[in-house]
Amino acid sequence: MKADFPIAVQFYRLSKAIEPYFTALYATTVECSSGDLIEDCLHPEWAALRFTEGPAPIACIGEGELLPQWPFVANGPTSKAINFGVTRSRVWGLGLQPAGWAKFIDEPANHLSDRTVDGMSHPAFFLFRPIHDIVQGAGGDAELIASSMNDYLMRLASRPVPQEKQIIACQAALRDPDMANVVELGERLGMNPRSLERFCSRYFGFPPKVLLRRQRFLRSLAQYMLDPTHNWSSALDGQYFDQAQFVRDFRSFMGMTPTEYAETPHPILEKIMAQRMADQGAAPETDLPTVLRYTSEPGAIGE
């Protein structure tokens, strides 16, 4: 794998009416030689849709063989790293908040958690199929693609969101570093344990205990990335009892130890981080890579 190659990352602002339902819209252009395969991994995340101009990526969720994906590949919420490889291409990413899943996807999120599927054939993602045509039919004009995607999504803005208030409240609770356990989460949302379990699985993809563990882990990982000294000890979330507990979570979510992660090349992820941190002062937090938004509330984006 080449470590030195041109890459361009651009984040695009969505209209305010649809912004609460998405984590980000961005394009990553990799300009390696056509024969090179660039490998990296993504951290656990909410559901995401990816549309590729050029050869489709290879990927797997968790440990296993990297398998060919599709020009429009979709995944449900993940509790494992997405390991992937790309060659010369541009990949458009559109992340779905749980509220976005409720608005646009009729299938329960736990039916698609930790899975990638062909978005053009899986019925859960039929509303997003026109975006594939937008990406493939714009002749590589990135600004046209982004504006056309936004325009199309705005036409869906009136779709109702079941249990929207509870979903938004749960999203906020999961971002709260003081939210320590399932009992507290149920009390904040006014749900009994059985209702909370069904609710979280339906819209968030996992039981509440897994969601709280994942958020705790991602807050620590985000802090590590924001710390120029890259010190794991100082990055640990306050909910961890000790470093051993964090290492166990790291193995569970990433399939490796923190040391192994730090020693593994991240040619795409690191360049995304470098660019976004360079202009962080001018960019709202919703423009940051997903993991870097676990330390605070998302900000508003464009009109």
Summary of the structure (lengths in Angstrom):
residues: 303
radius of gyration: 18.5
end to end distance: 40.2
largest distance: 54.9
contacts: 954
relative contact order: 0.16
helix: 44%
strand: 17%
